[in-house]
Every structure is written in C-alpha cells, then in structure tokens.
Amino acid sequence: MKFITLYRLLSNEYELLKKKYLQESSERKRLYNEVIEMKGNIRVFCRCRPLNQAEIENGSTCVVDFDSSHENELQIICSDSSKKQFKFDHVFKPEDNQGDLENF
C-alpha cells in the first residue's frame, strides 16, 4: 500500500514538472524569437502540408519523417527510399493549424 501511494505522489509530481517544463520551454522560444526579431536576422520556417486526396488514393502514407529528438529537422523520403535531411529554424507538422503558425 505504501508503494502505491508513493508511486501516485511521484506520478503527480512528474506531471507537474512536465507541465512546468513545457511552459518554460514555450516562454524561452518566445523570448528567443523576440531577440532574433530585434537583431533583424532572417529565419527560415517549413510548413509540411497533409497528404491530399489524390496522394492518399495512390497509396502514399507520408513522405516526411519527423524525429522528435531533432525538432527543427526533417527528412524527406525520396522515391528510391533514400532520405534527405534539412534543417530549419522551426518545422510545422501537417497536424499544426493556422493558429499555431500565427502564435509563433
């Protein structure tokens, strides 16, 4: 019984720390973007669109590979199954909506 209580406490603390980390990470990105804008540097963004109906009907699944450990990189899967890697200041995934872009 004691271990279950301890597990619940640790689980709750983990979720709280995770939430705080995500908030701080978002704030850090916002402040970084503000500094970059003040410097006048050019930033390059990539927005990946979802597959259209014709691509889905042709049996395509996904041509872009997102690696969560490299959040500003993406790999394009070529027709010969090779991959080409690209780096950007930020990559928007197909599930991101217009509001996500405007808030960045």
Jmol script that loads the backbone (N, CA, C; Angstrom):
load data "model"
ATOM      1  N   MET A   1       0.828  -1.198   0.000  1.00  0.00           N
ATOM      2  CA  MET A   1       0.000   0.000   0.000  1.00  0.00           C
ATOM      3  C   MET A   1       0.866   1.254   0.000  1.00  0.00           C
ATOM      4  N   LYS A   2       1.973   1.181   0.709  1.00  0.00           N
ATOM      5  CA  LYS A   2       2.869   2.320   0.817  1.00  0.00           C
ATOM      6  C   LYS A   2       3.492   2.649  -0.548  1.00  0.00           C
ATOM      7  N   PHE A   3       3.820   1.622  -1.332  1.00  0.00           N
ATOM      8  CA  PHE A   3       4.430   1.828  -2.642  1.00  0.00           C
ATOM      9  C   PHE A   3       3.448   2.460  -3.625  1.00  0.00           C
ATOM     10  N   ILE A   4       2.199   2.087  -3.531  1.00  0.00           N
ATOM     11  CA  ILE A   4       1.186   2.653  -4.421  1.00  0.00           C
ATOM     12  C   ILE A   4       1.025   4.144  -4.151  1.00  0.00           C
ATOM     13  N   THR A   5       0.984   4.521  -2.892  1.00  0.00           N
ATOM     14  CA  THR A   5       0.873   5.929  -2.518  1.00  0.00           C
ATOM     15  C   THR A   5       2.091   6.702  -3.000  1.00  0.00           C
ATOM     16  N   LEU A   6       3.264   6.143  -2.797  1.00  0.00           N
ATOM     17  CA  LEU A   6       4.498   6.781  -3.242  1.00  0.00           C
ATOM     18  C   LEU A   6       4.509   6.921  -4.763  1.00  0.00           C
ATOM     19  N   TYR A   7       4.078   5.889  -5.463  1.00  0.00           N
ATOM     20  CA  TYR A   7       4.009   5.927  -6.929  1.00  0.00           C
ATOM     21  C   TYR A   7       3.072   7.035  -7.392  1.00  0.00           C
ATOM     22  N   ARG A   8       1.925   7.168  -6.789  1.00  0.00           N
ATOM     23  CA  ARG A   8       0.961   8.200  -7.161  1.00  0.00           C
ATOM     24  C   ARG A   8       1.539   9.591  -6.927  1.00  0.00           C
ATOM     25  N   LEU A   9       2.212   9.769  -5.796  1.00  0.00           N
ATOM     26  CA  LEU A   9       2.823  11.066  -5.499  1.00  0.00           C
ATOM     27  C   LEU A   9       3.897  11.413  -6.536  1.00  0.00           C
ATOM     28  N   LEU A  10       4.728  10.449  -6.851  1.00  0.00           N
ATOM     29  CA  LEU A  10       5.778  10.680  -7.845  1.00  0.00           C
ATOM     30  C   LEU A  10       5.197  10.927  -9.233  1.00  0.00           C
ATOM     31  N   SER A  11       4.140  10.213  -9.565  1.00  0.00           N
ATOM     32  CA  SER A  11       3.486  10.396 -10.848  1.00  0.00           C
ATOM     33  C   SER A  11       2.890  11.798 -10.956  1.00  0.00           C
ATOM     34  N   ASN A  12       2.245  12.260  -9.903  1.00  0.00           N
ATOM     35  CA  ASN A  12       1.673  13.602  -9.886  1.00  0.00           C
ATOM     36  C   ASN A  12       2.769  14.662  -9.988  1.00  0.00           C
ATOM     37  N   GLU A  13       3.855  14.449  -9.275  1.00  0.00           N
ATOM     38  CA  GLU A  13       4.973  15.393  -9.316  1.00  0.00           C
ATOM     39  C   GLU A  13       5.596  15.420 -10.712  1.00  0.00           C
ATOM     40  N   TYR A  14       5.715  14.253 -11.329  1.00  0.00           N
ATOM     41  CA  TYR A  14       6.249  14.174 -12.688  1.00  0.00           C
ATOM     42  C   TYR A  14       5.387  14.976 -13.651  1.00  0.00           C
ATOM     43  N   GLU A  15       4.072  14.806 -13.581  1.00  0.00           N
ATOM     44  CA  GLU A  15       3.169  15.530 -14.472  1.00  0.00           C
ATOM     45  C   GLU A  15       3.264  17.035 -14.250  1.00  0.00           C
ATOM     46  N   LEU A  16       3.384  17.457 -13.004  1.00  0.00           N
ATOM     47  CA  LEU A  16       3.514  18.880 -12.694  1.00  0.00           C
ATOM     48  C   LEU A  16       4.821  19.432 -13.258  1.00  0.00           C
ATOM     49  N   LEU A  17       5.911  18.705 -13.069  1.00  0.00           N
ATOM     50  CA  LEU A  17       7.207  19.142 -13.597  1.00  0.00           C
ATOM     51  C   LEU A  17       7.207  19.171 -15.118  1.00  0.00           C
ATOM     52  N   LYS A  18       6.559  18.207 -15.727  1.00  0.00           N
ATOM     53  CA  LYS A  18       6.463  18.160 -17.187  1.00  0.00           C
ATOM     54  C   LYS A  18       5.705  19.379 -17.708  1.00  0.00           C
ATOM     55  N   LYS A  19       4.605  19.725 -17.042  1.00  0.00           N
ATOM     56  CA  LYS A  19       3.807  20.883 -17.433  1.00  0.00           C
ATOM     57  C   LYS A  19       4.620  22.167 -17.286  1.00  0.00           C
ATOM     58  N   LYS A  20       5.339  22.299 -16.183  1.00  0.00           N
ATOM     59  CA  LYS A  20       6.173  23.486 -15.968  1.00  0.00           C
ATOM     60  C   LYS A  20       7.281  23.574 -17.008  1.00  0.00           C
ATOM     61  N   TYR A  21       7.880  22.433 -17.345  1.00  0.00           N
ATOM     62  CA  TYR A  21       8.936  22.414 -18.348  1.00  0.00           C
ATOM     63  C   TYR A  21       8.408  22.885 -19.704  1.00  0.00           C
ATOM     64  N   LEU A  22       7.246  22.394 -20.096  1.00  0.00           N
ATOM     65  CA  LEU A  22       6.666  22.794 -21.376  1.00  0.00           C
ATOM     66  C   LEU A  22       6.334  24.288 -21.404  1.00  0.00           C
ATOM     67  N   GLN A  23       5.861  24.819 -20.278  1.00  0.00           N
ATOM     68  CA  GLN A  23       5.565  26.244 -20.198  1.00  0.00           C
ATOM     69  C   GLN A  23       6.845  27.068 -20.317  1.00  0.00           C
ATOM     70  N   GLU A  24       7.875  26.656 -19.611  1.00  0.00           N
ATOM     71  CA  GLU A  24       9.147  27.375 -19.658  1.00  0.00           C
ATOM     72  C   GLU A  24       9.791  27.260 -21.033  1.00  0.00           C
ATOM     73  N   SER A  25       9.676  26.112 -21.655  1.00  0.00           N
ATOM     74  CA  SER A  25      10.222  25.920 -22.993  1.00  0.00           C
ATOM     75  C   SER A  25       9.519  26.846 -23.983  1.00  0.00           C
ATOM     76  N   SER A  26       8.222  26.952 -23.871  1.00  0.00           N
ATOM     77  CA  SER A  26       7.448  27.839 -24.734  1.00  0.00           C
ATOM     78  C   SER A  26       7.845  29.295 -24.504  1.00  0.00           C
ATOM     79  N   GLU A  27       8.015  29.675 -23.268  1.00  0.00           N
ATOM     80  CA  GLU A  27       8.429  31.049 -22.942  1.00  0.00           C
ATOM     81  C   GLU A  27       9.836  31.328 -23.468  1.00  0.00           C
ATOM     82  N   ARG A  28      10.737  30.358 -23.359  1.00  0.00           N
ATOM     83  CA  ARG A  28      12.096  30.513 -23.864  1.00  0.00           C
ATOM     84  C   ARG A  28      12.082  30.731 -25.370  1.00  0.00           C
ATOM     85  N   LYS A  29      11.268  29.948 -26.081  1.00  0.00           N
ATOM     86  CA  LYS A  29      11.160  30.111 -27.529  1.00  0.00           C
ATOM     87  C   LYS A  29      10.612  31.488 -27.888  1.00  0.00           C
ATOM     88  N   ARG A  30       9.623  31.930 -27.154  1.00  0.00           N
ATOM     89  CA  ARG A  30       9.022  33.242 -27.418  1.00  0.00           C
ATOM     90  C   ARG A  30      10.054  34.344 -27.236  1.00  0.00           C
ATOM     91  N   LEU A  31      10.800  34.280 -26.128  1.00  0.00           N
ATOM     92  CA  LEU A  31      11.818  35.295 -25.871  1.00  0.00           C
ATOM     93  C   LEU A  31      12.950  35.236 -26.893  1.00  0.00           C
ATOM     94  N   TYR A  32      13.340  34.029 -27.279  1.00  0.00           N
ATOM     95  CA  TYR A  32      14.383  33.869 -28.295  1.00  0.00           C
ATOM     96  C   TYR A  32      13.940  34.486 -29.618  1.00  0.00           C
ATOM     97  N   ASN A  33      12.703  34.219 -30.004  1.00  0.00           N
ATOM     98  CA  ASN A  33      12.178  34.784 -31.254  1.00  0.00           C
ATOM     99  C   ASN A  33      12.136  36.301 -31.195  1.00  0.00           C
ATOM    100  N   GLU A  34      11.817  36.846 -30.028  1.00  0.00           N
ATOM    101  CA  GLU A  34      11.787  38.291 -29.857  1.00  0.00           C
ATOM    102  C   GLU A  34      13.186  38.886 -30.034  1.00  0.00           C
ATOM    103  N   VAL A  35      14.187  38.245 -29.460  1.00  0.00           N
ATOM    104  CA  VAL A  35      15.564  38.709 -29.601  1.00  0.00           C
ATOM    105  C   VAL A  35      15.998  38.636 -31.063  1.00  0.00           C
ATOM    106  N   ILE A  36      15.679  37.540 -31.733  1.00  0.00           N
ATOM    107  CA  ILE A  36      16.044  37.369 -33.141  1.00  0.00           C
ATOM    108  C   ILE A  36      15.398  38.462 -33.999  1.00  0.00           C
ATOM    109  N   GLU A  37      14.147  38.776 -33.734  1.00  0.00           N
ATOM    110  CA  GLU A  37      13.466  39.824 -34.494  1.00  0.00           C
ATOM    111  C   GLU A  37      14.117  41.176 -34.267  1.00  0.00           C
ATOM    112  N   MET A  38      14.558  41.434 -33.034  1.00  0.00           N
ATOM    113  CA  MET A  38      15.225  42.701 -32.730  1.00  0.00           C
ATOM    114  C   MET A  38      16.561  42.818 -33.470  1.00  0.00           C
ATOM    115  N   LYS A  39      17.238  41.695 -33.636  1.00  0.00           N
ATOM    116  CA  LYS A  39      18.516  41.692 -34.346  1.00  0.00           C
ATOM    117  C   LYS A  39      18.323  41.833 -35.850  1.00  0.00           C
ATOM    118  N   GLY A  40      17.150  41.473 -36.344  1.00  0.00           N
ATOM    119  CA  GLY A  40      16.871  41.568 -37.764  1.00  0.00           C
ATOM    120  C   GLY A  40      17.356  40.371 -38.555  1.00  0.00           C
ATOM    121  N   ASN A  41      17.614  39.282 -37.895  1.00  0.00           N
ATOM    122  CA  ASN A  41      18.059  38.080 -38.598  1.00  0.00           C
ATOM    123  C   ASN A  41      16.910  37.460 -39.384  1.00  0.00           C
ATOM    124  N   ILE A  42      17.278  36.757 -40.432  1.00  0.00           N
ATOM    125  CA  ILE A  42      16.289  36.052 -41.241  1.00  0.00           C
ATOM    126  C   ILE A  42      16.120  34.643 -40.694  1.00  0.00           C
ATOM    127  N   ARG A  43      14.885  34.251 -40.504  1.00  0.00           N
ATOM    128  CA  ARG A  43      14.597  32.900 -40.028  1.00  0.00           C
ATOM    129  C   ARG A  43      13.866  32.143 -41.127  1.00  0.00           C
ATOM    130  N   VAL A  44      14.118  30.838 -41.181  1.00  0.00           N
ATOM    131  CA  VAL A  44      13.509  30.001 -42.209  1.00  0.00           C
ATOM    132  C   VAL A  44      12.614  28.970 -41.537  1.00  0.00           C
ATOM    133  N   PHE A  45      11.333  28.976 -41.939  1.00  0.00           N
ATOM    134  CA  PHE A  45      10.365  28.045 -41.394  1.00  0.00           C
ATOM    135  C   PHE A  45       9.948  27.069 -42.491  1.00  0.00           C
ATOM    136  N   CYS A  46       9.504  25.914 -42.081  1.00  0.00           N
ATOM    137  CA  CYS A  46       8.992  24.919 -43.019  1.00  0.00           C
ATOM    138  C   CYS A  46       7.623  24.467 -42.514  1.00  0.00           C
ATOM    139  N   ARG A  47       6.654  24.510 -43.394  1.00  0.00           N
ATOM    140  CA  ARG A  47       5.317  24.017 -43.054  1.00  0.00           C
ATOM    141  C   ARG A  47       5.016  22.835 -43.964  1.00  0.00           C
ATOM    142  N   CYS A  48       4.828  21.681 -43.356  1.00  0.00           N
ATOM    143  CA  CYS A  48       4.524  20.464 -44.112  1.00  0.00           C
ATOM    144  C   CYS A  48       3.015  20.295 -44.181  1.00  0.00           C
ATOM    145  N   ARG A  49       2.528  20.162 -45.368  1.00  0.00           N
ATOM    146  CA  ARG A  49       1.088  20.013 -45.545  1.00  0.00           C
ATOM    147  C   ARG A  49       0.693  18.540 -45.400  1.00  0.00           C
ATOM    148  N   PRO A  50      -0.547  18.291 -45.037  1.00  0.00           N
ATOM    149  CA  PRO A  50      -1.025  16.898 -45.020  1.00  0.00           C
ATOM    150  C   PRO A  50      -1.163  16.375 -46.449  1.00  0.00           C
ATOM    151  N   LEU A  51      -1.234  15.080 -46.581  1.00  0.00           N
ATOM    152  CA  LEU A  51      -1.423  14.471 -47.905  1.00  0.00           C
ATOM    153  C   LEU A  51      -2.781  14.870 -48.466  1.00  0.00           C
ATOM    154  N   ASN A  52      -2.845  15.109 -49.776  1.00  0.00           N
ATOM    155  CA  ASN A  52      -4.136  15.414 -50.380  1.00  0.00           C
ATOM    156  C   ASN A  52      -4.833  14.109 -50.772  1.00  0.00           C
ATOM    157  N   GLN A  53      -6.052  14.215 -51.216  1.00  0.00           N
ATOM    158  CA  GLN A  53      -6.862  13.027 -51.519  1.00  0.00           C
ATOM    159  C   GLN A  53      -6.223  12.166 -52.599  1.00  0.00           C
ATOM    160  N   ALA A  54      -5.662  12.792 -53.646  1.00  0.00           N
ATOM    161  CA  ALA A  54      -5.037  12.034 -54.733  1.00  0.00           C
ATOM    162  C   ALA A  54      -3.839  11.233 -54.224  1.00  0.00           C
ATOM    163  N   GLU A  55      -3.064  11.819 -53.331  1.00  0.00           N
ATOM    164  CA  GLU A  55      -1.899  11.117 -52.771  1.00  0.00           C
ATOM    165  C   GLU A  55      -2.332   9.932 -51.916  1.00  0.00           C
ATOM    166  N   ILE A  56      -3.382  10.118 -51.169  1.00  0.00           N
ATOM    167  CA  ILE A  56      -3.906   9.038 -50.332  1.00  0.00           C
ATOM    168  C   ILE A  56      -4.439   7.904 -51.214  1.00  0.00           C
ATOM    169  N   GLU A  57      -5.161   8.255 -52.276  1.00  0.00           N
ATOM    170  CA  GLU A  57      -5.701   7.246 -53.189  1.00  0.00           C
ATOM    171  C   GLU A  57      -4.601   6.474 -53.901  1.00  0.00           C
ATOM    172  N   ASN A  58      -3.445   7.102 -54.124  1.00  0.00           N
ATOM    173  CA  ASN A  58      -2.305   6.431 -54.766  1.00  0.00           C
ATOM    174  C   ASN A  58      -1.527   5.551 -53.790  1.00  0.00           C
ATOM    175  N   GLY A  59      -1.967   5.508 -52.548  1.00  0.00           N
ATOM    176  CA  GLY A  59      -1.322   4.648 -51.559  1.00  0.00           C
ATOM    177  C   GLY A  59      -0.198   5.290 -50.791  1.00  0.00           C
ATOM    178  N   SER A  60      -0.003   6.586 -50.944  1.00  0.00           N
ATOM    179  CA  SER A  60       1.041   7.277 -50.187  1.00  0.00           C
ATOM    180  C   SER A  60       0.645   7.356 -48.721  1.00  0.00           C
ATOM    181  N   THR A  61       1.625   7.252 -47.869  1.00  0.00           N
ATOM    182  CA  THR A  61       1.366   7.407 -46.435  1.00  0.00           C
ATOM    183  C   THR A  61       1.958   8.703 -45.933  1.00  0.00           C
ATOM    184  N   CYS A  62       3.275   8.809 -45.964  1.00  0.00           N
ATOM    185  CA  CYS A  62       3.945  10.013 -45.502  1.00  0.00           C
ATOM    186  C   CYS A  62       5.283  10.121 -46.228  1.00  0.00           C
ATOM    187  N   VAL A  63       5.630  11.304 -46.652  1.00  0.00           N
ATOM    188  CA  VAL A  63       6.907  11.487 -47.344  1.00  0.00           C
ATOM    189  C   VAL A  63       7.895  12.274 -46.492  1.00  0.00           C
ATOM    190  N   VAL A  64       7.457  12.666 -45.306  1.00  0.00           N
ATOM    191  CA  VAL A  64       8.303  13.430 -44.399  1.00  0.00           C
ATOM    192  C   VAL A  64       8.434  12.667 -43.095  1.00  0.00           C
ATOM    193  N   ASP A  65       9.658  12.579 -42.586  1.00  0.00           N
ATOM    194  CA  ASP A  65       9.918  11.877 -41.333  1.00  0.00           C
ATOM    195  C   ASP A  65      10.314  12.894 -40.278  1.00  0.00           C
ATOM    196  N   PHE A  66       9.521  12.978 -39.190  1.00  0.00           N
ATOM    197  CA  PHE A  66       9.810  13.888 -38.095  1.00  0.00           C
ATOM    198  C   PHE A  66      10.453  13.108 -36.969  1.00  0.00           C
ATOM    199  N   ASP A  67      11.623  13.516 -36.561  1.00  0.00           N
ATOM    200  CA  ASP A  67      12.320  12.881 -35.431  1.00  0.00           C
ATOM    201  C   ASP A  67      12.169  13.815 -34.239  1.00  0.00           C
ATOM    202  N   SER A  68      11.485  13.366 -33.199  1.00  0.00           N
ATOM    203  CA  SER A  68      11.205  14.224 -32.054  1.00  0.00           C
ATOM    204  C   SER A  68      12.470  14.696 -31.340  1.00  0.00           C
ATOM    205  N   SER A  69      13.581  13.967 -31.479  1.00  0.00           N
ATOM    206  CA  SER A  69      14.815  14.395 -30.826  1.00  0.00           C
ATOM    207  C   SER A  69      15.488  15.542 -31.579  1.00  0.00           C
ATOM    208  N   HIS A  70      15.103  15.749 -32.843  1.00  0.00           N
ATOM    209  CA  HIS A  70      15.628  16.843 -33.653  1.00  0.00           C
ATOM    210  C   HIS A  70      14.456  17.697 -34.113  1.00  0.00           C
ATOM    211  N   GLU A  71      13.974  18.566 -33.230  1.00  0.00           N
ATOM    212  CA  GLU A  71      12.708  19.232 -33.506  1.00  0.00           C
ATOM    213  C   GLU A  71      12.759  20.215 -34.673  1.00  0.00           C
ATOM    214  N   ASN A  72      13.915  20.700 -35.067  1.00  0.00           N
ATOM    215  CA  ASN A  72      13.999  21.649 -36.170  1.00  0.00           C
ATOM    216  C   ASN A  72      14.539  21.014 -37.445  1.00  0.00           C
ATOM    217  N   GLU A  73      14.454  19.704 -37.521  1.00  0.00           N
ATOM    218  CA  GLU A  73      14.937  18.990 -38.696  1.00  0.00           C
ATOM    219  C   GLU A  73      13.835  18.087 -39.238  1.00  0.00           C
ATOM    220  N   LEU A  74      13.914  17.823 -40.527  1.00  0.00           N
ATOM    221  CA  LEU A  74      13.018  16.835 -41.106  1.00  0.00           C
ATOM    222  C   LEU A  74      13.757  16.103 -42.204  1.00  0.00           C
ATOM    223  N   GLN A  75      13.293  14.915 -42.469  1.00  0.00           N
ATOM    224  CA  GLN A  75      13.880  14.097 -43.523  1.00  0.00           C
ATOM    225  C   GLN A  75      12.819  13.833 -44.576  1.00  0.00           C
ATOM    226  N   ILE A  76      13.192  14.041 -45.832  1.00  0.00           N
ATOM    227  CA  ILE A  76      12.299  13.773 -46.958  1.00  0.00           C
ATOM    228  C   ILE A  76      12.618  12.378 -47.467  1.00  0.00           C
ATOM    229  N   ILE A  77      11.607  11.540 -47.589  1.00  0.00           N
ATOM    230  CA  ILE A  77      11.779  10.185 -48.095  1.00  0.00           C
ATOM    231  C   ILE A  77      11.594  10.239 -49.611  1.00  0.00           C
ATOM    232  N   CYS A  78      12.658   9.967 -50.337  1.00  0.00           N
ATOM    233  CA  CYS A  78      12.637  10.045 -51.803  1.00  0.00           C
ATOM    234  C   CYS A  78      12.022   8.785 -52.399  1.00  0.00           C
ATOM    235  N   SER A  79      11.756   8.836 -53.694  1.00  0.00           N
ATOM    236  CA  SER A  79      11.123   7.702 -54.373  1.00  0.00           C
ATOM    237  C   SER A  79      12.003   6.456 -54.356  1.00  0.00           C
ATOM    238  N   ASP A  80      13.318   6.620 -54.255  1.00  0.00           N
ATOM    239  CA  ASP A  80      14.210   5.457 -54.193  1.00  0.00           C
ATOM    240  C   ASP A  80      14.476   5.026 -52.744  1.00  0.00           C
ATOM    241  N   SER A  81      13.651   5.460 -51.818  1.00  0.00           N
ATOM    242  CA  SER A  81      13.705   5.140 -50.385  1.00  0.00           C
ATOM    243  C   SER A  81      14.906   5.756 -49.667  1.00  0.00           C
ATOM    244  N   SER A  82      15.660   6.618 -50.330  1.00  0.00           N
ATOM    245  CA  SER A  82      16.723   7.337 -49.644  1.00  0.00           C
ATOM    246  C   SER A  82      16.104   8.522 -48.906  1.00  0.00           C
ATOM    247  N   LYS A  83      16.855   9.086 -47.977  1.00  0.00           N
ATOM    248  CA  LYS A  83      16.339  10.204 -47.197  1.00  0.00           C
ATOM    249  C   LYS A  83      17.275  11.398 -47.336  1.00  0.00           C
ATOM    250  N   LYS A  84      16.687  12.581 -47.447  1.00  0.00           N
ATOM    251  CA  LYS A  84      17.439  13.824 -47.475  1.00  0.00           C
ATOM    252  C   LYS A  84      17.044  14.625 -46.246  1.00  0.00           C
ATOM    253  N   GLN A  85      18.046  15.130 -45.530  1.00  0.00           N
ATOM    254  CA  GLN A  85      17.794  15.832 -44.279  1.00  0.00           C
ATOM    255  C   GLN A  85      17.931  17.336 -44.477  1.00  0.00           C
ATOM    256  N   PHE A  86      17.007  18.101 -43.868  1.00  0.00           N
ATOM    257  CA  PHE A  86      17.005  19.548 -43.950  1.00  0.00           C
ATOM    258  C   PHE A  86      16.844  20.124 -42.544  1.00  0.00           C
ATOM    259  N   LYS A  87      17.460  21.283 -42.298  1.00  0.00           N
ATOM    260  CA  LYS A  87      17.352  21.964 -41.006  1.00  0.00           C
ATOM    261  C   LYS A  87      16.699  23.320 -41.211  1.00  0.00           C
ATOM    262  N   PHE A  88      15.815  23.683 -40.288  1.00  0.00           N
ATOM    263  CA  PHE A  88      15.096  24.947 -40.332  1.00  0.00           C
ATOM    264  C   PHE A  88      15.110  25.567 -38.943  1.00  0.00           C
ATOM    265  N   ASP A  89      14.686  26.826 -38.876  1.00  0.00           N
ATOM    266  CA  ASP A  89      14.538  27.451 -37.564  1.00  0.00           C
ATOM    267  C   ASP A  89      13.349  26.851 -36.814  1.00  0.00           C
ATOM    268  N   HIS A  90      12.342  26.439 -37.579  1.00  0.00           N
ATOM    269  CA  HIS A  90      11.195  25.742 -36.980  1.00  0.00           C
ATOM    270  C   HIS A  90      10.484  24.945 -38.072  1.00  0.00           C
ATOM    271  N   VAL A  91      10.000  23.780 -37.706  1.00  0.00           N
ATOM    272  CA  VAL A  91       9.259  22.933 -38.634  1.00  0.00           C
ATOM    273  C   VAL A  91       7.839  22.756 -38.099  1.00  0.00           C
ATOM    274  N   PHE A  92       6.861  23.114 -38.922  1.00  0.00           N
ATOM    275  CA  PHE A  92       5.464  22.908 -38.573  1.00  0.00           C
ATOM    276  C   PHE A  92       5.006  21.608 -39.208  1.00  0.00           C
ATOM    277  N   LYS A  93       4.416  20.756 -38.407  1.00  0.00           N
ATOM    278  CA  LYS A  93       3.965  19.439 -38.873  1.00  0.00           C
ATOM    279  C   LYS A  93       2.612  19.544 -39.571  1.00  0.00           C
ATOM    280  N   PRO A  94       2.212  18.516 -40.310  1.00  0.00           N
ATOM    281  CA  PRO A  94       0.924  18.568 -41.022  1.00  0.00           C
ATOM    282  C   PRO A  94      -0.279  18.772 -40.099  1.00  0.00           C
ATOM    283  N   GLU A  95      -0.187  18.305 -38.865  1.00  0.00           N
ATOM    284  CA  GLU A  95      -1.326  18.458 -37.957  1.00  0.00           C
ATOM    285  C   GLU A  95      -1.402  19.836 -37.311  1.00  0.00           C
ATOM    286  N   ASP A  96      -0.377  20.684 -37.493  1.00  0.00           N
ATOM    287  CA  ASP A  96      -0.414  22.050 -36.969  1.00  0.00           C
ATOM    288  C   ASP A  96      -1.406  22.868 -37.780  1.00  0.00           C
ATOM    289  N   ASN A  97      -2.145  23.725 -37.090  1.00  0.00           N
ATOM    290  CA  ASN A  97      -3.132  24.541 -37.790  1.00  0.00           C
ATOM    291  C   ASN A  97      -2.622  25.972 -37.948  1.00  0.00           C
ATOM    292  N   GLN A  98      -3.420  26.812 -38.580  1.00  0.00           N
ATOM    293  CA  GLN A  98      -3.009  28.190 -38.862  1.00  0.00           C
ATOM    294  C   GLN A  98      -2.742  28.961 -37.571  1.00  0.00           C
ATOM    295  N   GLY A  99      -3.497  28.671 -36.524  1.00  0.00           N
ATOM    296  CA  GLY A  99      -3.284  29.330 -35.236  1.00  0.00           C
ATOM    297  C   GLY A  99      -1.902  29.056 -34.665  1.00  0.00           C
ATOM    298  N   ASP A 100      -1.394  27.841 -34.867  1.00  0.00           N
ATOM    299  CA  ASP A 100      -0.049  27.509 -34.406  1.00  0.00           C
ATOM    300  C   ASP A 100       0.991  28.370 -35.104  1.00  0.00           C
ATOM    301  N   LEU A 101       0.788  28.644 -36.378  1.00  0.00           N
ATOM    302  CA  LEU A 101       1.716  29.466 -37.136  1.00  0.00           C
ATOM    303  C   LEU A 101       1.668  30.907 -36.686  1.00  0.00           C
ATOM    304  N   GLU A 102       0.478  31.420 -36.455  1.00  0.00           N
ATOM    305  CA  GLU A 102       0.315  32.810 -36.052  1.00  0.00           C
ATOM    306  C   GLU A 102       0.892  33.066 -34.670  1.00  0.00           C
ATOM    307  N   ASN A 103       0.853  32.072 -33.784  1.00  0.00           N
ATOM    308  CA  ASN A 103       1.370  32.227 -32.424  1.00  0.00           C
ATOM    309  C   ASN A 103       2.879  32.107 -32.355  1.00  0.00           C
ATOM    310  N   PHE A 104       3.499  31.713 -33.450  1.00  0.00           N
ATOM    311  CA  PHE A 104       4.944  31.505 -33.415  1.00  0.00           C
ATOM    312  C   PHE A 104       5.648  32.737 -33.761  1.00  0.00           C
TER     313      PHE A 104
END
end "model"
wireframe off; spacefill off
backbone 0.3
color backbone group
